[in-house]
Amino acid sequence: MSSSDQVLKNQFASDNYSGICPEAFAALNEANQGFANAYGEDDYTARACNLLRDFFEIDCQVFFAFNGTASNSLALASLCQSYHSIISHELAHIETDECGAVEFFSNGIKLLLADGEHGKVDPKAVEHTVLRRTDIHYPKPQVLSLTQATEVGTVYSMDELDALQEVARKYNLRMHMDGARFSNALASLKCSPKEITWKAGVDVLTLGGTKAGLPVGEAIVFFKKELAEDFGYRCKQAGQLASKMRFLTAPWIGILESGAFLDRAGHANRCAQKLSDALVEIPGVELVHPTQANAVFVQMPESLIEALRGRDWRFYTFIGSGHARFMCNWATTEADIEALAADVRELAAV
């Protein structure tokens, strides 16, 4: 059997490496029976939208896109004119990993970067960014974009979100939330979805499905329906209106009706905590961000990083200022964690 035919073992580079969770797969298979209306005019899409309205306990407007980059970019573009700016953390995905897509889809808005510990925007940094310049020669701040859970695996608490909402209201900023790993944040906080979204001032949420166990697809949730006017046209123009939409939306039914959306995220979080606990006991390995969701960020010697890669472990080091990131997912097992920790332990002792 050639190496290309071999099944890749579970890895820790990204939660995108995992397959489709059983609940989503079953719903996808059910949708693959017979015929259905195209372009979102099907019963599966209607059910998925209503389930999300129930989930957030509000009559929100829901759209679906193929990936997070399109979801973030189109949502933010809908909130801005080209002369506006968006405030985000300097490590935010829209700044570091979306190839200028936000600027492209919004006809050139500017990202203004704010700092804050452990990947979380500091309210004082937001205020400083807004007040730094207020003249007509500078792009006008319009949106505060937050990532929940953050790019370094931390989670905004409800108190932290309230403080940011206060600043946003003070300066008339819309609030966008990049929720690629929203399910992990929600499982970590153990609160209701509404408490960390629309009740915390969030106007639009890009809700991650792919990292939660779906084959493909994110949801874009407008909590203020008036902001979604003509958004369907944006999706179509950007190539994000699926013709066979039921295959994008039916998996949402599977993970929402079964509770897998949160249950699977909670499992990934617990795996990350077990891995974090194991790694910090190893000499030469230091935790650099609190483990609050499904990611573990550690500092380790370059020689150890290379040795681990020599044993075919895959993980990222370009996220979070060069630290090693180990990401757990819905399919991670204790055996996976034990195997990785054992190799780190052995190689660190060499």
C-alpha positions as CSV (number, residue, x, y, z in Angstrom):
1,M,0.0,0.0,0.0
2,S,1.4,3.4,-1.0
3,S,1.8,6.2,1.5
4,S,-1.0,8.1,-0.3
5,D,-3.4,5.2,0.4
6,Q,-2.7,5.1,4.1
7,V,-5.2,6.5,6.5
8,L,-3.8,9.5,8.4
9,K,-3.8,9.0,12.1
10,N,-5.5,11.5,14.3
11,Q,-3.4,14.7,14.4
12,F,-3.3,17.9,16.4
13,A,-2.6,20.4,13.7
14,S,-6.2,21.5,13.3
15,D,-9.8,20.5,14.2
16,N,-10.4,20.6,10.4
17,Y,-8.5,17.3,10.1
18,S,-11.3,15.4,11.6
19,G,-14.1,13.7,9.6
20,I,-17.8,14.2,9.8
21,C,-19.3,13.4,13.2
22,P,-21.9,10.6,13.2
23,E,-24.9,12.9,13.9
24,A,-24.1,15.1,11.0
25,F,-23.4,12.2,8.7
26,A,-26.7,10.5,9.5
27,A,-28.6,13.8,8.8
28,L,-26.6,14.2,5.5
29,N,-27.5,10.7,4.5
30,E,-31.2,11.3,5.3
31,A,-31.2,14.4,3.1
32,N,-29.7,12.3,0.2
33,Q,-33.1,10.7,-0.4
34,G,-35.1,11.7,-3.4
35,F,-35.5,15.3,-4.5
36,A,-35.7,18.7,-2.9
37,N,-36.0,22.3,-4.0
38,A,-32.7,24.0,-4.9
39,Y,-31.0,27.2,-3.6
40,G,-32.3,27.0,-0.1
41,E,-36.0,26.6,-0.8
42,D,-36.0,23.2,0.7
43,D,-37.4,21.9,4.0
44,Y,-34.0,20.9,5.4
45,T,-32.8,24.5,5.2
46,A,-36.0,25.8,6.8
47,R,-35.6,23.3,9.7
48,A,-32.0,24.3,10.2
49,C,-32.9,28.0,10.3
50,N,-35.6,27.3,12.8
51,L,-33.4,25.2,15.0
52,L,-30.9,28.0,15.2
53,R,-33.6,30.4,16.1
54,D,-34.6,28.1,18.9
55,F,-31.0,27.6,19.9
56,F,-30.4,31.4,20.3
57,E,-34.0,32.1,21.6
58,I,-34.5,34.9,19.1
59,D,-36.1,35.4,15.7
60,C,-32.8,35.9,13.9
61,Q,-32.0,35.8,10.2
62,V,-29.9,32.9,9.1
63,F,-27.8,32.3,6.0
64,F,-25.3,29.6,5.1
65,A,-21.9,29.7,3.4
66,F,-19.2,27.2,2.5
67,N,-16.5,28.4,4.8
68,G,-15.5,30.8,7.5
69,T,-13.5,33.2,5.4
70,A,-16.6,33.9,3.2
71,S,-18.8,34.1,6.3
72,N,-16.6,36.6,8.1
73,S,-15.9,38.7,5.0
74,L,-19.5,38.9,3.8
75,A,-20.9,39.6,7.3
76,L,-18.4,42.4,7.9
77,A,-18.9,43.9,4.5
78,S,-22.6,44.1,5.1
79,L,-22.0,46.2,8.2
80,C,-19.6,48.7,6.6
81,Q,-19.2,51.3,3.9
82,S,-15.8,51.4,2.1
83,Y,-14.7,54.3,4.2
84,H,-15.2,52.5,7.5
85,S,-12.8,50.5,9.6
86,I,-13.1,47.3,11.7
87,I,-11.4,47.0,15.0
88,S,-10.1,43.5,15.9
89,H,-7.4,41.8,17.9
90,E,-4.0,41.7,16.2
91,L,-4.1,37.8,16.2
92,A,-7.7,37.7,14.8
93,H,-8.3,35.3,11.9
94,I,-9.6,38.1,9.7
95,E,-6.2,39.8,10.0
96,T,-3.8,36.9,9.9
97,D,-5.4,34.1,7.9
98,E,-8.0,35.3,5.4
99,C,-5.7,36.7,2.6
100,G,-7.3,40.2,2.7
101,A,-10.8,38.8,2.1
102,V,-12.5,41.2,4.4
103,E,-10.9,44.2,2.6
104,F,-11.7,42.6,-0.8
105,F,-15.4,41.9,-0.2
106,S,-15.9,45.3,1.4
107,N,-14.3,47.4,-1.3
108,G,-11.3,48.3,0.8
109,I,-12.3,48.9,4.4
110,K,-9.3,49.0,6.8
111,L,-8.6,46.7,9.7
112,L,-7.5,48.6,12.9
113,L,-5.6,46.2,15.2
114,A,-6.0,46.3,19.0
115,D,-4.0,44.4,21.5
116,G,-4.9,42.5,24.6
117,E,-3.6,39.5,26.7
118,H,-4.2,36.0,25.5
119,G,-5.8,36.9,22.2
120,K,-8.6,38.9,23.8
121,V,-9.3,42.5,22.8
122,D,-8.8,44.9,25.7
123,P,-11.7,47.5,26.0
124,K,-9.1,50.2,26.7
125,A,-7.4,49.3,23.5
126,V,-10.7,49.6,21.6
127,E,-11.3,53.0,23.1
128,H,-7.8,54.2,22.3
129,T,-8.2,53.0,18.7
130,V,-11.5,54.8,18.3
131,L,-10.1,58.1,19.7
132,R,-6.7,57.9,18.1
133,R,-8.0,60.0,15.2
134,T,-11.5,61.3,14.6
135,D,-10.9,63.5,11.5
136,I,-12.2,62.9,8.0
137,H,-8.8,61.8,6.8
138,Y,-8.9,58.6,8.7
139,P,-11.3,55.6,8.2
140,K,-14.2,55.8,10.6
141,P,-14.4,52.9,13.1
142,Q,-17.7,51.1,12.5
143,V,-17.4,47.5,13.8
144,L,-15.8,45.7,16.7
145,S,-14.9,42.1,15.7
146,L,-14.3,39.5,18.4
147,T,-13.3,35.9,18.1
148,Q,-14.9,33.4,20.4
149,A,-13.0,31.2,21.3
150,T,-10.0,33.2,20.4
151,E,-7.1,32.3,18.1
152,V,-5.0,31.2,21.1
153,G,-7.7,29.0,22.6
154,T,-9.0,31.4,25.3
155,V,-12.6,32.3,25.9
156,Y,-14.2,35.7,26.6
157,S,-16.2,35.6,29.9
158,M,-19.6,37.2,30.1
159,D,-18.2,40.0,32.2
160,E,-15.5,40.6,29.5
161,L,-18.1,40.7,26.8
162,D,-20.2,43.1,28.8
163,A,-17.3,45.5,29.1
164,L,-16.7,45.4,25.4
165,Q,-20.4,45.9,24.7
166,E,-20.2,49.0,26.9
167,V,-17.4,50.4,24.8
168,A,-19.1,49.5,21.6
169,R,-22.3,51.2,22.6
170,K,-20.4,54.3,23.7
171,Y,-18.9,54.8,20.3
172,N,-21.7,53.4,18.2
173,L,-19.8,50.4,17.0
174,R,-21.6,47.3,15.6
175,M,-20.4,44.0,17.1
176,H,-19.4,41.0,15.0
177,M,-18.3,37.7,16.5
178,D,-16.2,35.2,14.6
179,G,-17.5,32.0,16.1
180,A,-15.5,29.4,14.2
181,R,-15.2,27.6,17.5
182,F,-18.2,29.1,19.2
183,S,-19.4,25.6,20.3
184,N,-16.1,25.1,22.2
185,A,-16.5,28.5,23.9
186,L,-20.1,27.8,24.8
187,A,-19.2,24.4,26.2
188,S,-16.5,26.0,28.3
189,L,-18.7,28.8,29.7
190,K,-21.7,26.5,30.3
191,C,-24.1,29.3,29.7
192,S,-27.0,29.8,27.2
193,P,-26.1,30.8,23.7
194,K,-28.0,34.0,23.9
195,E,-26.0,35.2,26.9
196,I,-22.8,35.5,24.9
197,T,-24.3,36.7,21.7
198,W,-27.2,39.0,21.2
199,K,-27.7,39.7,24.9
200,A,-24.0,40.7,25.0
201,G,-24.5,43.1,22.1
202,V,-23.5,40.9,19.2
203,D,-25.2,42.0,16.0
204,V,-24.0,39.2,13.7
205,L,-22.3,35.9,14.4
206,T,-20.5,33.7,12.0
207,L,-21.2,30.3,13.5
208,G,-18.7,27.5,12.9
209,G,-20.0,24.2,11.7
210,T,-16.9,22.6,10.0
211,K,-14.8,22.5,13.2
212,A,-17.9,21.2,15.1
213,G,-18.1,18.0,13.0
214,L,-19.9,19.1,9.8
215,P,-18.4,18.2,6.4
216,V,-18.5,21.8,5.2
217,G,-20.4,25.0,6.0
218,E,-20.9,27.8,8.4
219,A,-24.0,29.7,9.5
220,I,-24.2,33.5,9.4
221,V,-26.7,34.7,12.1
222,F,-28.0,38.2,12.1
223,F,-29.6,38.9,15.5
224,K,-30.8,42.3,14.2
225,K,-32.7,41.2,11.1
226,E,-32.7,44.7,9.5
227,L,-28.9,44.4,9.1
228,A,-29.5,41.4,6.8
229,E,-31.2,43.3,4.1
230,D,-30.1,42.1,0.7
231,F,-27.5,39.8,2.3
232,G,-28.7,37.0,0.1
233,Y,-27.5,38.9,-2.9
234,R,-24.0,39.2,-1.3
235,C,-23.9,35.4,-0.9
236,K,-25.0,34.8,-4.5
237,Q,-22.5,37.3,-5.9
238,A,-19.7,35.8,-3.8
239,G,-20.4,32.3,-5.0
240,Q,-21.7,31.2,-1.6
241,L,-25.3,30.3,-2.6
242,A,-25.3,26.5,-2.8
243,S,-27.6,25.0,-5.4
244,K,-28.1,21.8,-3.5
245,M,-28.4,23.7,-0.2
246,R,-29.9,20.8,1.7
247,F,-26.4,19.2,1.8
248,L,-25.1,22.3,3.5
249,T,-27.9,22.6,6.0
250,A,-29.1,19.1,6.9
251,P,-25.9,18.3,9.0
252,W,-26.9,21.3,11.2
253,I,-30.1,19.5,11.9
254,G,-28.2,16.4,13.0
255,I,-25.9,18.2,15.5
256,L,-28.5,20.6,16.9
257,E,-31.4,18.1,17.4
258,S,-29.1,15.5,18.9
259,G,-27.2,18.0,21.2
260,A,-24.0,16.9,19.5
261,F,-23.1,20.5,18.7
262,L,-22.3,21.1,22.4
263,D,-21.6,17.5,23.5
264,R,-18.8,17.0,20.9
265,A,-17.3,20.4,21.7
266,G,-17.3,19.6,25.4
267,H,-15.4,16.4,24.6
268,A,-12.8,18.2,22.5
269,N,-12.4,20.7,25.4
270,R,-11.8,17.9,27.9
271,C,-9.3,16.3,25.7
272,A,-7.4,19.6,25.4
273,Q,-7.3,19.9,29.2
274,K,-6.0,16.4,29.6
275,L,-3.3,17.1,27.0
276,S,-2.4,20.4,28.7
277,D,-2.1,18.8,32.1
278,A,0.2,16.1,30.6
279,L,2.4,18.4,28.7
280,V,3.1,20.9,31.5
281,E,4.5,18.2,33.6
282,I,7.3,17.6,31.0
283,P,10.6,19.5,31.6
284,G,11.2,22.1,28.9
285,V,7.5,22.5,28.0
286,E,5.7,25.6,29.2
287,L,2.1,26.6,28.8
288,V,1.8,30.0,27.2
289,H,-2.0,30.6,27.2
290,P,-4.7,29.2,29.5
291,T,-6.3,26.1,28.1
292,Q,-10.0,27.2,28.0
293,A,-11.4,25.5,24.9
294,N,-9.9,22.9,22.6
295,A,-6.5,24.3,21.9
296,V,-3.2,23.9,23.8
297,F,-0.4,26.4,23.3
298,V,3.0,25.6,24.6
299,Q,6.6,26.8,24.3
300,M,9.1,24.1,23.7
301,P,12.7,23.9,22.3
302,E,13.0,23.9,18.6
303,S,14.9,20.6,18.7
304,L,11.9,19.0,20.4
305,I,9.5,20.5,17.8
306,E,11.6,19.0,15.0
307,A,12.0,15.7,16.8
308,L,8.2,15.4,17.1
309,R,7.7,16.2,13.4
310,G,10.3,13.5,12.7
311,R,7.8,11.1,14.3
312,D,5.1,12.3,12.0
313,W,3.2,14.4,14.4
314,R,1.5,17.4,12.7
315,F,0.9,20.6,14.6
316,Y,1.2,24.3,13.8
317,T,3.8,26.8,15.1
318,F,2.9,29.9,13.0
319,I,-0.1,30.7,15.1
320,G,0.3,32.6,18.4
321,S,3.8,34.1,17.9
322,G,5.6,30.9,17.1
323,H,4.4,28.7,19.9
324,A,3.4,25.1,19.2
325,R,-0.4,24.7,19.0
326,F,-2.1,21.3,19.6
327,M,-5.7,21.3,18.6
328,C,-8.2,18.6,19.8
329,N,-11.4,17.8,18.0
330,W,-14.6,15.8,18.4
331,A,-12.8,12.6,17.4
332,T,-9.7,12.9,19.6
333,T,-9.3,10.0,22.0
334,E,-7.4,9.4,25.2
335,A,-5.1,7.1,23.2
336,D,-4.2,9.9,20.9
337,I,-3.4,12.2,23.8
338,E,-1.3,9.5,25.6
339,A,0.6,8.7,22.4
340,L,1.5,12.3,21.8
341,A,2.4,13.0,25.4
342,A,4.5,9.8,25.6
343,D,6.5,10.9,22.5
344,V,7.0,14.5,23.9
345,R,8.1,13.0,27.3
346,E,10.5,10.6,25.6
347,L,12.0,13.1,23.2
348,A,12.3,15.8,25.9
349,A,14.5,13.5,28.0
350,V,17.0,12.9,25.2
